[in-house]
């Protein structure tokens, strides 16, 4: 697997519903999964080559800042103490 970083040049889907996007002149397929990026986004993702074709792992596509800083995935919110008795709730 390779880590790819660059600007998305375009995103396309063919008549069979197969998605692909292009970064630095190389087309990366994501099969039937719409990639989480748009034209002009600076992204980082994992990719693997099969023959002459490159496939991007859609689960790894992350928007990044041009300086190379990758924006982490949005965390799932944790349960809150809503309705908890304040006298039994500990704080740190």
C-alpha atoms as a printed R data frame, in Angstrom:
   type eleno elety resid chain resno       x      y       z
1  ATOM     1    CA   UNK     A     1   0.000  0.000   0.000
2  ATOM     2    CA   UNK     A     2   1.101  3.502  -0.784
3  ATOM     3    CA   UNK     A     3   0.143  6.752   0.909
4  ATOM     4    CA   UNK     A     4  -0.863  9.387  -1.645
5  ATOM     5    CA   UNK     A     5  -1.156 13.111  -0.913
6  ATOM     6    CA   UNK     A     6  -2.232 15.767  -3.411
7  ATOM     7    CA   UNK     A     7  -4.958 17.881  -4.961
8  ATOM     8    CA   UNK     A     8  -8.034 16.219  -6.456
9  ATOM     9    CA   UNK     A     9  -8.196 17.183 -10.128
10 ATOM    10    CA   UNK     A    10 -11.624 15.662 -10.789
11 ATOM    11    CA   UNK     A    11 -14.146 13.123  -9.509
12 ATOM    12    CA   UNK     A    12 -16.127 10.960 -11.920
13 ATOM    13    CA   UNK     A    13 -18.644  8.115 -12.047
14 ATOM    14    CA   UNK     A    14 -19.264  5.982 -15.125
15 ATOM    15    CA   UNK     A    15 -22.518  4.490 -16.454
16 ATOM    16    CA   UNK     A    16 -22.004  1.381 -14.272
17 ATOM    17    CA   UNK     A    17 -21.759  3.484 -11.084
18 ATOM    18    CA   UNK     A    18 -17.996  3.004 -10.685
19 ATOM    19    CA   UNK     A    19 -16.319  6.017  -9.010
20 ATOM    20    CA   UNK     A    20 -12.830  7.368  -9.589
21 ATOM    21    CA   UNK     A    21 -10.889 10.522  -8.874
22 ATOM    22    CA   UNK     A    22  -7.621 11.906 -10.191
23 ATOM    23    CA   UNK     A    23  -4.668 13.176  -8.132
24 ATOM    24    CA   UNK     A    24  -1.448 14.391  -9.812
25 ATOM    25    CA   UNK     A    25  -2.539 12.905 -13.134
26 ATOM    26    CA   UNK     A    26  -3.181  9.405 -11.719
27 ATOM    27    CA   UNK     A    27  -6.698  7.967 -11.623
28 ATOM    28    CA   UNK     A    28  -7.712  6.123  -8.435
29 ATOM    29    CA   UNK     A    29 -10.832  3.962  -8.381
30 ATOM    30    CA   UNK     A    30 -13.100  3.458  -5.373
31 ATOM    31    CA   UNK     A    31 -15.454  0.983  -7.086
32 ATOM    32    CA   UNK     A    32 -19.089  1.636  -6.022
33 ATOM    33    CA   UNK     A    33 -18.167  3.894  -3.086
34 ATOM    34    CA   UNK     A    34 -18.395  7.638  -3.679
35 ATOM    35    CA   UNK     A    35 -15.059  9.123  -2.567
36 ATOM    36    CA   UNK     A    36 -15.253 11.600   0.307
37 ATOM    37    CA   UNK     A    37 -13.544 14.360  -1.644
38 ATOM    38    CA   UNK     A    38 -14.290 16.971  -4.271
39 ATOM    39    CA   UNK     A    39 -12.366 18.646  -7.053
40 ATOM    40    CA   UNK     A    40  -9.811 21.031  -5.553
41 ATOM    41    CA   UNK     A    41  -9.551 19.263  -2.175
42 ATOM    42    CA   UNK     A    42  -6.080 18.512  -0.822
43 ATOM    43    CA   UNK     A    43  -6.295 14.882   0.341
44 ATOM    44    CA   UNK     A    44  -4.309 11.978   1.732
45 ATOM    45    CA   UNK     A    45  -5.276  8.305   1.346
46 ATOM    46    CA   UNK     A    46  -3.979  4.754   0.987
47 ATOM    47    CA   UNK     A    47  -3.810  3.240  -2.490
48 ATOM    48    CA   UNK     A    48  -2.756 -0.054  -4.025
49 ATOM    49    CA   UNK     A    49  -1.926 -0.962  -7.595
50 ATOM    50    CA   UNK     A    50  -3.463 -3.922  -9.415
51 ATOM    51    CA   UNK     A    51  -1.849 -4.311 -12.810
52 ATOM    52    CA   UNK     A    52  -2.035 -0.948 -14.505
53 ATOM    53    CA   UNK     A    53  -4.864  0.332 -12.281
54 ATOM    54    CA   UNK     A    54  -4.734  2.112  -8.920
55 ATOM    55    CA   UNK     A    55  -7.390  1.678  -6.250
56 ATOM    56    CA   UNK     A    56  -7.919  4.066  -3.348
57 ATOM    57    CA   UNK     A    57  -9.196  2.746  -0.028
58 ATOM    58    CA   UNK     A    58 -12.256  5.002   0.427
59 ATOM    59    CA   UNK     A    59 -12.139  4.559   4.227
60 ATOM    60    CA   UNK     A    60  -8.730  6.276   4.321
61 ATOM    61    CA   UNK     A    61  -9.528  9.388   2.255
62 ATOM    62    CA   UNK     A    62  -8.953 12.414   4.485
63 ATOM    63    CA   UNK     A    63  -8.902 16.090   3.637
64 ATOM    64    CA   UNK     A    64  -5.547 17.620   4.493
65 ATOM    65    CA   UNK     A    65  -4.035 21.081   4.655
66 ATOM    66    CA   UNK     A    66  -1.529 22.022   1.965
67 ATOM    67    CA   UNK     A    67   1.244 21.990   4.580
68 ATOM    68    CA   UNK     A    68   0.729 18.263   4.963
69 ATOM    69    CA   UNK     A    69  -1.414 18.351   8.105
70 ATOM    70    CA   UNK     A    70  -4.112 15.703   7.805
71 ATOM    71    CA   UNK     A    71  -7.470 16.453   9.339
72 ATOM    72    CA   UNK     A    72  -8.364 13.449  11.498
73 ATOM    73    CA   UNK     A    73 -11.734 11.771  11.145
74 ATOM    74    CA   UNK     A    74 -14.494 13.376  13.189
75 ATOM    75    CA   UNK     A    75 -14.728 11.516  16.498
76 ATOM    76    CA   UNK     A    76 -17.973  9.997  17.660
77 ATOM    77    CA   UNK     A    77 -19.350 12.020  20.587
78 ATOM    78    CA   UNK     A    78 -19.212 10.283  23.939
79 ATOM    79    CA   UNK     A    79 -22.251  9.918  26.140
80 ATOM    80    CA   UNK     A    80 -22.783 12.869  28.417
81 ATOM    81    CA   UNK     A    81 -23.767 12.971  32.072
82 ATOM    82    CA   UNK     A    82 -27.075 14.651  31.201
83 ATOM    83    CA   UNK     A    83 -29.482 14.110  34.013
84 ATOM    84    CA   UNK     A    84 -26.799 12.758  36.356
85 ATOM    85    CA   UNK     A    85 -26.939 13.679  40.033
86 ATOM    86    CA   UNK     A    86 -24.209 16.335  40.458
87 ATOM    87    CA   UNK     A    87 -23.440 15.110  43.971
88 ATOM    88    CA   UNK     A    88 -22.387 11.703  42.606
89 ATOM    89    CA   UNK     A    89 -20.557 12.957  39.498
90 ATOM    90    CA   UNK     A    90 -16.784 13.162  39.824
91 ATOM    91    CA   UNK     A    91 -14.740 15.820  38.102
92 ATOM    92    CA   UNK     A    92 -11.029 15.701  37.335
